[in-house]
Amino acid sequence: METLVEKEKTISFEETENQRMIAQMIRDFGAKEIKPKMMEWDESQEFPVKLFNKLGELGLMGVLVPQEYGGAGFGYLEYVTAIVELSKIDGSIGLSMAAHNSLCTGHILSFGNEAQKQQYLPKLASGEWIGAWGLTEPNTGSDAGNMRTVAVKDGDHYIINGAKNFITHGKSGNVAVVIVRTGNVGDSHGMTAFIIEKGTQGFTSGKKENKLGMRASETAELIFQDCRVHKSQMLGNEGEGFIQAMKILDGGRISIASLSLGIAIGAFEAALKYSQERHQFNQAISKFQGIAFKLADMATKIEAAKLLTYRAADMKSKGFNVNKESAMAKLYASEIAVEVANEGVQIFGGYGYTKDFPAEKYYRDAKLCTIGEGTSEIQKLVISRAVLK
């Protein structure tokens, strides 16, 4: 068995040409297509579907999907770079891109059969279709084992009843991967994943959430009322849904760590620039130790989050189990995103509390990172179990 020291030797953080190319492409795209509209989307809570169609044209809606299925065929390092660069501009866009790639598309890529991959991956990877993924329910957030959405077998079909909430792209998604209960409550082998297309009878969307931050990333309910789904839409075998979901969330945690990292960098860069331009007592406020030390702490924590995130991504690309490493990256990066965004508002002072400057949006967006795809408390549970094993 490979030791931790031997495993460490395989990790490399050298930036590739692909990463540099992706970063520059997103910076150029973001300046033209995102920055001019992002506050308008934030105020109105509009989910800009056409923007994601354009991201698909750039290969960013199927970053990890092999070229044979219409994807970009990149690895996790390029994927992290893409999320970070988008999130530096607008966390909402980074979040939706990450959820589409790692959850819905990633689940079909990892566990779909060849027919399912051929049917869905090209549409998802091109951005023609937007993907959703449903695990959370109104009364079962972290406690997924007690889900109440049930699928009952009826010949070659399954009849699904129940609801999912806090679902990214719950209204606008063209297809959703949904985990439902097919066995006993609390049985980790009593849940099954299905691919369900928008327009399937009995499958509708419900309430759209009115959120503090990430307001241009749509979050809504999925509702199932005698929804009839053919067994060919099942991912893997009956009873494998929960195990699949936990594996998908390992990758999803890297996505949220990347999202957190991007928001933190964006908040830091905005605060740094402002501190050098804002003058008080006849000098830039960056000259004051109180501000300079804040910037030093912010920069150091960002570097630590970056190392954890890229380490998990590199290990994932090389096929290692990243259960512990992805949880560590997600926990730390999300918590420092909140810290850095908070200090960013403080450096901006009164202007940091207004929508004329970027600090307040980073502050609002960052908090979701400590909650989505497993709260900080759940990450500590995952890490502690791995450490104590």
C-alpha positions as CSV (number, residue, x, y, z in Angstrom):
1,M,0.0,0.0,0.0
2,E,1.3,3.4,-0.9
3,T,2.4,5.6,2.0
4,L,1.4,9.2,2.5
5,V,5.1,10.2,1.8
6,E,5.1,8.2,-1.5
7,K,1.8,9.7,-2.5
8,E,3.1,13.2,-1.9
9,K,5.9,12.7,-4.4
10,T,3.4,12.3,-7.2
11,I,1.9,15.8,-6.6
12,S,2.9,18.6,-8.9
13,F,1.8,22.3,-8.8
14,E,3.5,23.5,-11.9
15,E,1.1,25.5,-14.0
16,T,0.6,24.0,-17.4
17,E,0.2,25.8,-20.7
18,N,-3.5,24.6,-20.8
19,Q,-4.1,26.3,-17.5
20,R,-2.6,29.5,-18.6
21,M,-4.6,29.4,-21.8
22,I,-7.9,28.7,-20.0
23,A,-7.2,31.5,-17.4
24,Q,-6.6,34.1,-20.1
25,M,-9.6,33.0,-22.2
26,I,-11.9,33.4,-19.2
27,R,-10.4,36.8,-18.2
28,D,-11.1,38.0,-21.7
29,F,-14.5,36.5,-21.9
30,G,-15.4,37.7,-18.4
31,A,-14.5,41.3,-19.2
32,K,-16.8,41.3,-22.2
33,E,-19.6,39.0,-21.2
34,I,-19.9,38.9,-17.4
35,K,-18.7,42.1,-15.7
36,P,-21.0,44.5,-17.6
37,K,-24.1,42.5,-16.6
38,M,-23.3,40.8,-13.3
39,M,-24.8,43.3,-10.9
40,E,-27.9,43.5,-13.1
41,W,-28.2,39.7,-12.8
42,D,-27.6,39.9,-9.1
43,E,-30.3,42.5,-8.5
44,S,-32.9,40.7,-10.6
45,Q,-31.8,37.2,-9.7
46,E,-31.8,36.3,-13.4
47,F,-30.1,33.1,-14.3
48,P,-28.3,34.0,-17.6
49,V,-28.9,30.8,-19.6
50,K,-27.5,32.3,-22.8
51,L,-24.2,33.0,-21.1
52,F,-23.9,29.3,-20.2
53,N,-24.6,28.4,-23.9
54,K,-21.6,30.6,-24.7
55,L,-19.5,29.0,-22.0
56,G,-20.3,25.7,-23.7
57,E,-18.9,27.0,-26.9
58,L,-15.7,27.7,-25.1
59,G,-15.6,24.1,-23.8
60,L,-16.3,25.1,-20.2
61,M,-19.5,23.1,-19.8
62,G,-17.8,19.8,-20.4
63,V,-14.3,20.4,-19.1
64,L,-13.7,16.9,-17.8
65,V,-15.8,15.2,-20.5
66,P,-13.7,13.2,-23.1
67,Q,-13.6,14.7,-26.6
68,E,-15.4,11.6,-28.0
69,Y,-18.5,12.8,-26.1
70,G,-18.1,16.5,-27.2
71,G,-16.2,17.6,-24.2
72,A,-12.9,19.5,-23.7
73,G,-11.1,16.4,-22.4
74,F,-9.1,18.2,-19.7
75,G,-8.2,17.1,-16.2
76,Y,-9.0,18.4,-12.7
77,L,-6.1,21.0,-12.7
78,E,-7.6,22.7,-15.8
79,Y,-11.1,22.4,-14.3
80,V,-10.0,24.0,-11.0
81,T,-8.4,26.9,-13.0
82,A,-11.6,27.5,-14.9
83,I,-13.7,27.7,-11.8
84,V,-11.3,29.9,-10.0
85,E,-11.1,32.4,-12.9
86,L,-14.9,32.5,-13.3
87,S,-15.4,32.9,-9.5
88,K,-12.8,35.8,-9.3
89,I,-15.3,37.7,-11.5
90,D,-18.6,36.4,-10.3
91,G,-19.2,33.6,-7.8
92,S,-22.7,32.9,-9.2
93,I,-21.3,32.0,-12.6
94,G,-18.5,29.9,-11.0
95,L,-21.1,28.0,-8.9
96,S,-23.4,27.2,-11.8
97,M,-20.6,26.1,-14.1
98,A,-19.1,23.9,-11.3
99,A,-22.5,22.3,-10.4
100,H,-23.3,21.6,-14.1
101,N,-19.8,20.0,-14.6
102,S,-19.2,18.1,-11.4
103,L,-22.7,17.0,-10.4
104,C,-25.1,16.3,-13.2
105,T,-22.5,15.8,-16.1
106,G,-20.0,14.2,-13.8
107,H,-22.5,11.7,-12.5
108,I,-23.5,10.6,-16.0
109,L,-19.8,10.5,-17.0
110,S,-18.8,8.4,-14.0
111,F,-21.7,6.0,-13.8
112,G,-23.7,6.1,-17.0
113,N,-23.7,3.3,-19.5
114,E,-22.5,3.9,-23.1
115,A,-26.0,4.7,-24.4
116,Q,-26.6,7.2,-21.6
117,K,-23.3,8.9,-22.2
118,Q,-23.9,9.1,-26.0
119,Q,-27.4,10.5,-25.4
120,Y,-26.7,13.2,-22.7
121,L,-23.0,14.1,-22.5
122,P,-22.8,15.9,-25.9
123,K,-25.8,18.1,-25.1
124,L,-24.4,18.9,-21.6
125,A,-20.8,19.4,-22.7
126,S,-21.8,21.8,-25.5
127,G,-23.9,23.9,-23.1
128,E,-27.0,23.2,-25.3
129,W,-28.5,21.6,-22.2
130,I,-28.1,22.7,-18.5
131,G,-27.8,20.0,-15.9
132,A,-29.2,19.7,-12.4
133,W,-28.5,17.2,-9.6
134,G,-30.9,16.4,-6.8
135,L,-29.9,14.9,-3.4
136,T,-31.0,17.4,-0.7
137,E,-34.7,17.4,0.5
138,P,-36.6,19.8,2.7
139,N,-36.2,17.7,5.9
140,T,-33.0,15.9,5.0
141,G,-30.0,18.1,4.3
142,S,-26.9,16.5,5.7
143,D,-29.0,13.5,6.7
144,A,-29.4,12.1,3.1
145,G,-30.0,8.6,4.4
146,N,-33.4,9.6,5.6
147,M,-34.7,10.9,2.3
148,R,-38.4,10.7,1.6
149,T,-38.5,10.9,-2.2
150,V,-39.5,7.3,-3.1
151,A,-39.4,5.3,-6.4
152,V,-41.7,2.3,-6.5
153,K,-41.1,-0.3,-9.2
154,D,-44.0,-0.9,-11.7
155,G,-43.0,-3.3,-14.4
156,D,-40.3,-1.7,-16.5
157,H,-40.9,1.7,-14.9
158,Y,-40.5,3.4,-11.5
159,I,-43.1,5.7,-10.1
160,I,-41.4,8.6,-8.2
161,N,-43.1,10.8,-5.6
162,G,-41.5,13.5,-3.4
163,A,-39.5,16.7,-3.6
164,K,-35.9,17.9,-3.7
165,N,-34.9,21.4,-2.6
166,F,-31.9,23.8,-2.9
167,I,-31.3,22.4,-6.4
168,T,-29.0,24.4,-8.6
169,H,-30.8,24.9,-12.0
170,G,-34.0,23.4,-10.6
171,K,-36.1,25.5,-13.0
172,S,-33.9,26.0,-16.0
173,G,-32.2,22.6,-16.1
174,N,-33.0,20.5,-19.1
175,V,-32.1,17.2,-17.4
176,A,-31.6,16.2,-13.7
177,V,-29.8,13.4,-12.1
178,V,-31.9,12.6,-9.0
179,I,-31.1,10.2,-6.1
180,V,-34.3,8.6,-4.7
181,R,-35.2,5.9,-2.2
182,T,-35.9,2.4,-3.5
183,G,-35.3,0.5,-0.3
184,N,-35.5,1.1,3.5
185,V,-35.0,4.4,5.2
186,G,-31.4,4.7,6.4
187,D,-30.1,1.9,4.2
188,S,-27.1,3.2,2.2
189,H,-28.0,0.5,-0.4
190,G,-31.6,1.6,-0.5
191,M,-31.2,4.5,-2.9
192,T,-31.0,4.7,-6.7
193,A,-30.0,7.4,-9.2
194,F,-32.1,8.3,-12.2
195,I,-31.7,10.6,-15.2
196,I,-34.9,12.5,-15.6
197,E,-35.5,15.0,-18.5
198,K,-37.5,18.2,-18.2
199,G,-41.0,17.7,-19.6
200,T,-41.3,14.2,-18.2
201,Q,-44.9,13.9,-16.9
202,G,-45.1,14.4,-13.2
203,F,-41.7,16.1,-13.0
204,T,-42.0,19.9,-12.3
205,S,-40.0,22.7,-10.6
206,G,-41.3,24.5,-7.5
207,K,-40.3,27.5,-5.5
208,K,-37.2,29.4,-6.5
209,E,-35.2,30.5,-3.5
210,N,-34.6,34.2,-2.8
211,K,-31.0,34.2,-1.6
212,L,-28.5,36.3,0.2
213,G,-25.8,35.7,-2.4
214,M,-25.0,33.7,-5.5
215,R,-28.2,35.3,-6.8
216,A,-27.6,34.8,-10.5
217,S,-27.2,31.0,-9.9
218,E,-30.7,29.6,-9.9
219,T,-31.7,27.5,-6.8
220,A,-35.2,25.9,-6.8
221,E,-37.3,22.8,-5.8
222,L,-37.8,19.7,-7.9
223,I,-41.2,18.1,-7.4
224,F,-42.3,14.6,-8.4
225,Q,-46.0,13.6,-8.5
226,D,-46.4,10.1,-9.9
227,C,-43.5,10.7,-12.2
228,R,-43.1,7.7,-14.4
229,V,-39.5,6.9,-15.4
230,H,-38.3,3.9,-17.5
231,K,-35.7,1.6,-16.0
232,S,-33.3,2.6,-18.9
233,Q,-32.9,5.9,-17.1
234,M,-31.4,4.3,-14.1
235,L,-27.7,5.1,-13.5
236,G,-25.9,1.9,-12.6
237,N,-27.9,-0.7,-10.6
238,E,-30.7,-0.3,-8.2
239,G,-29.4,0.5,-4.7
240,E,-26.2,2.1,-5.9
241,G,-27.4,5.7,-5.8
242,F,-26.1,6.8,-2.4
243,I,-22.7,5.3,-2.9
244,Q,-22.4,7.0,-6.3
245,A,-23.5,10.3,-4.8
246,M,-20.8,10.2,-2.1
247,K,-18.2,9.6,-4.8
248,I,-19.5,12.5,-6.9
249,L,-19.4,14.7,-3.8
250,D,-15.7,14.0,-3.4
251,G,-15.2,15.7,-6.7
252,G,-17.8,18.3,-5.9
253,R,-15.9,19.4,-2.8
254,I,-12.9,20.2,-5.1
255,S,-15.3,22.3,-7.1
256,I,-16.5,24.2,-4.1
257,A,-13.0,24.6,-2.8
258,S,-12.1,26.1,-6.3
259,L,-15.2,28.4,-6.1
260,S,-14.1,29.5,-2.6
261,L,-10.6,30.1,-3.8
262,G,-11.8,32.3,-6.7
263,I,-14.0,34.4,-4.5
264,A,-11.2,34.9,-2.0
265,I,-8.8,35.9,-4.7
266,G,-11.3,38.3,-6.2
267,A,-12.1,39.9,-2.8
268,F,-8.3,40.2,-2.0
269,E,-7.4,41.7,-5.4
270,A,-10.2,44.3,-5.1
271,A,-9.2,45.2,-1.5
272,L,-5.5,45.4,-2.5
273,K,-6.2,47.7,-5.4
274,Y,-8.5,49.9,-3.3
275,S,-6.0,50.1,-0.4
276,Q,-3.4,51.5,-2.8
277,E,-5.7,54.1,-4.3
278,R,-7.6,55.3,-1.2
279,H,-5.7,58.0,0.7
280,Q,-6.2,59.1,4.3
281,F,-3.9,61.3,6.3
282,N,-1.9,62.1,3.2
283,Q,-1.0,58.6,2.3
284,A,-2.4,55.4,0.8
285,I,-4.2,53.3,3.4
286,S,-2.0,50.3,2.4
287,K,0.8,52.2,4.2
288,F,-0.9,51.8,7.5
289,Q,0.2,48.7,9.4
290,G,-3.4,47.8,10.3
291,I,-4.3,47.5,6.7
292,A,-1.0,46.0,5.5
293,F,-1.2,43.2,8.1
294,K,-4.8,42.4,7.0
295,L,-3.5,42.1,3.4
296,A,-0.6,39.9,4.6
297,D,-3.0,37.5,6.4
298,M,-5.4,37.4,3.5
299,A,-2.6,36.6,1.0
300,T,-1.2,33.8,3.2
301,K,-4.5,32.1,3.8
302,I,-5.3,32.2,0.1
303,E,-1.9,30.5,-0.7
304,A,-2.7,27.8,1.8
305,A,-6.2,27.3,0.3
306,K,-4.6,27.2,-3.2
307,L,-2.2,24.4,-2.1
308,L,-4.9,22.3,-0.5
309,T,-7.2,22.7,-3.5
310,Y,-4.7,22.0,-6.3
311,R,-3.3,19.1,-4.3
312,A,-6.7,17.5,-4.1
313,A,-7.3,18.2,-7.8
314,D,-3.9,16.7,-8.8
315,M,-4.6,13.6,-6.7
316,K,-8.1,13.2,-8.3
317,S,-6.6,13.5,-11.8
318,K,-4.1,10.7,-10.9
319,G,-6.8,8.4,-9.6
320,F,-6.2,8.6,-5.8
321,N,-9.0,8.4,-3.3
322,V,-9.5,12.1,-2.3
323,N,-12.2,11.7,0.3
324,K,-10.1,13.3,3.1
325,E,-8.1,15.7,0.8
326,S,-11.2,17.1,-0.9
327,A,-12.9,17.6,2.4
328,M,-9.9,19.4,3.8
329,A,-9.7,21.7,0.7
330,K,-13.4,22.5,0.8
331,L,-13.4,23.1,4.6
332,Y,-10.4,25.4,4.6
333,A,-11.0,27.3,1.3
334,S,-14.6,28.0,2.1
335,E,-13.9,29.3,5.6
336,I,-11.0,31.5,4.4
337,A,-13.2,32.8,1.6
338,V,-15.6,34.1,4.2
339,E,-12.7,35.6,6.3
340,V,-11.1,37.3,3.3
341,A,-14.3,38.7,2.0
342,N,-15.1,40.0,5.5
343,E,-11.7,41.7,5.7
344,G,-12.2,43.1,2.2
345,V,-15.4,44.9,3.3
346,Q,-13.5,46.3,6.3
347,I,-10.7,47.6,4.1
348,F,-13.2,49.4,1.8
349,G,-14.8,50.9,4.9
350,G,-18.2,52.5,4.3
351,Y,-17.8,52.0,0.5
352,G,-17.5,48.2,1.2
353,Y,-21.1,48.3,2.4
354,T,-22.4,49.8,-0.9
355,K,-23.2,48.1,-4.2
356,D,-21.0,50.6,-6.1
357,F,-17.9,48.6,-5.1
358,P,-17.3,44.8,-5.4
359,A,-16.5,44.0,-1.8
360,E,-20.1,43.5,-0.6
361,K,-20.9,41.0,-3.4
362,Y,-17.9,38.8,-2.6
363,Y,-19.0,39.0,1.1
364,R,-22.5,37.8,0.3
365,D,-21.4,35.1,-2.2
366,A,-18.7,33.6,0.0
367,K,-21.0,32.4,2.8
368,L,-22.7,29.8,0.6
369,C,-19.3,28.0,0.2
370,T,-19.3,26.9,3.8
371,I,-22.8,25.4,3.4
372,G,-23.3,23.9,-0.1
373,E,-22.2,20.3,-1.0
374,G,-21.7,19.6,2.7
375,T,-21.4,22.1,5.5
376,S,-18.1,22.8,7.3
377,E,-19.3,20.6,10.1
378,I,-19.9,17.7,7.7
379,Q,-16.4,18.2,6.3
380,K,-14.9,18.0,9.8
381,L,-16.9,14.7,10.2
382,V,-15.4,13.3,7.0
383,I,-11.9,14.4,7.9
384,S,-12.1,13.1,11.5
385,R,-13.3,9.7,10.3
386,A,-10.5,9.5,7.9
387,V,-7.9,10.5,10.5
388,L,-9.3,8.1,13.1
389,K,-9.6,5.2,10.8
